[in-house]
């Protein structure tokens, strides 16, 4: 098993093919439980101002658990975590997490950890709000860890990262609970998905196992949990992804800075007008999210907050639908 951490020159090879790119990847997906569509997902990855940025929005119907979930995360150019804001709403329960990371020893780079040097851990400060009370936590995070949404790009940053037979181990912060977990990713064969070549990857994280099919360019085509019979499938655009589903364009515009992603693509167009949101305190950001996203859905008093087990769909860079924690059976070929 290859244990890997990031080097100072991480992503130079990848970014050279997307010179000064703003949007690295964006796409729309449908969430399918069994044979029934239960929701949709839209996500975007960007490289802006020497920072990586991950944004996604997930919505499911009653059959999918009535989940609304969003994330906006930032990482340095070596993928070291900087901050993230996570929001989840299940029926009338909400959970808002704002986390920031500080590095007490910035001269000790992740590549030095790889060479065996001891580095002081990062310090993650998180504010968690359930609509009724707010709590704070401070967690030491092993240097070399990532925020889990960036896992795909961590794999791609390695030499021959998306190559058959490569096995990786990693440490990542789970955005939905602020804990750090170890995980593994195993790159398998190339298979056809909707007529396109894609590497099949088995990812194990938080005791859950799932398969993801990713093109050599880093485009996610399909994520499958055989244990829960859930697929997250790429589609051609917003209209197909949201067909038959409740669609609130205003929420998505707010999350994506009024620029709703178009069709699945790798974009080489730089947009210098893109501005990051002004810096706010954790309390200000929490109150803003509650007001903008949940003002029409007040939290029911006395009901326990948080995301229940249930369907428990979690969307990450390689999104993990839930499983029983056992090794999943080999799925059938995604090409039908």
N, C-alpha and C positions, 0 to 999 in steps of 0.2 A: 504494500500500500504506500503510495507516494504522499507524504505530508508536505503541503506547500504553503508558502506565505508570499506576499507581494514584494517585488523589487522596485527600486527607484524608477526604473524605466518601464514600469508596467503600462501596457496598452499602446506603446509607441508604434508597434507593428500594426495593430488594429486601426489606430487613428490615422495612420499614414494613408489608408485606403479611403478615409472619409475626411480629407483635409479640412480642418477647422469646421467640422460638421457641427451643427446645432442638434438636430434630431437624428439620433442614431437608429432608432427603431420606434415605430408606433403601430398599433393594430387593434382591431375589434374581434371579440370572441363571443361564442354562445356557450352557455353552461348547460350540459345535458345530463339528466339523471335517468338512468335506464334508457328508455326510448323517448323520453319527454324533455323538451326544453324547459328549463326552470329559471334562466337568467342570462345575463350578459356581462361582459368585462371589456373595458377599454384601458389601454396602457400606453405609456410613452417613456422612452429613455433618451436623455439628452446629455450633451457635454457642453457646458456653458461657463465661461469665465474660469477655466481651470477646475471646474467642479463637474462631477457626474450628478445627474438628477433622475430620479425614478418617480413616476406618477401613475396611479391607477385608480379606477372606480369600478366597483362591483355592485350589481343589483340582482336580487332574485325575487321570485314571486312566493306565494304562500307554500307551494309544494317544495320550494327550495329553502324554506326557513324564514322568509321575509327579511332578508339580510341586505343592508346597504353598508358598504365598506369602502374606505378610500385611504390612500397613502400618498404622501409627498416626502421623499427622502433625498438627502444630499451626501455625497462622498467626495473626498479629495481626489486628486489625479492619480493617486496610488490606491484608490478605493478604500482608504481608511475612513471610517464613519465620521460624519460631521454633525448631522442632526436628522430628525424625522418627525413628522406629524401623522398620527394614525387615528382614524375615526371609524367606529363601528356602531351600527344601529340594528338591533334585532327586535322586531315588533316595536315596543316602546322603551326598550332598554338601550342605553347608550354607553359608549366607552370612548373617551378621548385621551390620547397619550401624546405628549410633546417631550421629546428627548434631545439632549445636546451632549456632545462629547468633547472633552478637553484632554490634551496630551501633556503630561507633566515632564516628558522627556522627548521633545520633538526631534532631537539630533539622533536618537536611536530609532532607525528606520526598520520597517518590517523585514527587509532583506537581511538585516543583521540578526534578527531573531532566527531566521532560517539557517544562518550560519552558526547558531548556538549561543549568541550573545544574549544576556539577560537584559530585558527592557522593562521599565516600569509600566504597569497596565494603564490603559486609557480609563478615564473617569466618566461614566455616563450618569447624568442627572436627568431624571424623568419626573414629569408631573402627570398624574392620572386623575381624571375627572369622570364621574359616572352620572353627572347631572344633579346629584344631591350633595356630594362631598368631594373634596379634593385631597389627594395624598401625594407625597413626594418620596422618591427613592434615589439612592446613590449606589451604583454598582461598578466594581472594578472589572474591566473587560480586557482580556488578553490581547496584547498588540498582535496584529496580523489578522484579527477577526474582522468581519464585515457585517453590515446590515443585510439580512438574508435576501432582500429584493435584488441585490447586485450579484447573486451567485453565478448567473450565466456569464457575466462579464469577467468575473474572477477566473472562471474556467478558461474563457477565451484569451485571457491575458497570459496564460502559460504557454510555453513553447509546445507546439503541436497539441494544444488544449483539446480541441474537438477532433480527436483521432481515435479510431477504433482500438479498444484495449486499454485506454488510459483510465486509471483509477485515482481518485483524489479524496483527501480528507480535509475538512475545513471546520472553522468555528464561526458561528453567526449569531447575531442578535435577532430573536423573533420579535417582530414589530408589535405583535398583538399582546405580548405579555412582558416585554423588556428583559427576558432571561436569555442567557447565552447557552447554546447547545452545540454539540459536535455533530457533524454530518459527513456523509460520504456520497460521492457521485461517480458512477461508473459509465463510461462511454462505450456503447456497443456498436452494432452494425448500422450501415446506411440502409434505410428502407424508403419506400415511396409513400408519401402522404399527399393526396390531391395532385398526384402526378409530379411531385417535387421530391428530390433527394433530401433526406433528413437523418441525422444521427439519432439513434435511440439512447436515452440516458436513464439509468435507474438511480434515483435520488432517495436517500434515507435521511430523515431529519425529524427530530422530536418524536422518535418512535414510529413515524409514519413512512410508508414506502409508496412510490408512484413512478410512472414512466413519463418521459417528455420527449417529443420529437422536435429537433432543432436543425435548421438548415446550416450549412457551412458558414453562411454569412451572419448567423446568430438570430435568425427569425424563428420564433416559437410557433409551431403549427398545431400541436396537439399535446395536451397533458391528460393522462388517464390514470385513474385509481381503480384497478380491478376489484379490490375488496369492497369498495363502496359503489361501484358501477357508475362512476362519474367521469365525464369527459369535459374538457374545456377546449373547444375547437375553433380554430381561426376561421373567419368569414370575410367576405369581400368589403364590408364597410358597415357603417352605423345602421343603415336601414335594415340590413339582414340580421345584424346582431340583436336589435331591439324589437324586431317584428313580434307582435303579440305580447310585448312586455310594457310595463309602465315606464315611460321615458321622460325624465326631467332634464331638459337641455340646460336650464339655468344652473343646476347643481354642477353639471359637468363643465360648463363654461367658467364657473368660479374656480373650480379645482385646476383647470388647465389654462388659466390666465386668458380666458375668452377665445382660446384657439383649440376648438374641438378637433381631435385627430381625424385625419382622412382615412383612406384605405391603407391596408397593410403595406408597408414599404420601408426601405432604407432611404433616408433623405440625405442628400449632400448639399442642401441649400442652407446657407447661413443667414440667420435673421438677427441682425444687430439690434433690432428694436426690442427683442425679448428681454425683459427685466425681471429679476428675481423679486419676490415679495419683500417689502421693507421689513427690517428686523423688528420683532416684537417680543415682549416678555412672554413666558410660558402662560401666564394667567390671561394676558390679552388674547393670545392665539386660541386658548381654550374657549374663552367667552365668545370670540368671533365665530368659531366653528359651531358652537351650540346655537347661536343666534341664526346663522345663515342656513345651516343644514337641517336643524331640528325644531325650528320655531313652530312648525305646523304639527309636530308630534311630541307633545309634552310627555315627560317620563311619568309613568304611573307610580304614585306614592306606595311605598311598602313592598314593591317588587324588586327582587334581587337584580342588580345590574351585571353586565358582562355578557360575553358571547357564550351561549349554552353549547353543550356537546352536540346534540342533534346532527344536522347535516355538517356543520362546522367547516364550510369551505374556507380555505385560506389561500389567498392569491399572492404569490411572490414572483421573483425573477424567473424561477422555474416553479410555477404555482403548485403547491401540494394539496390536492383534495384529501379528505380524511381517510384513514384506514384503521384496521384493528391493531396495527403495530407488527403484524406478522409479515414475513417476506411475501410479496404478492406473487400470484401465479403469473407465468409468462402470458402476456396479452396476445390476442390474435393480431395479425397484421392490420395496421390502420388503413391500408388501401383497400377500398371496397369496389 
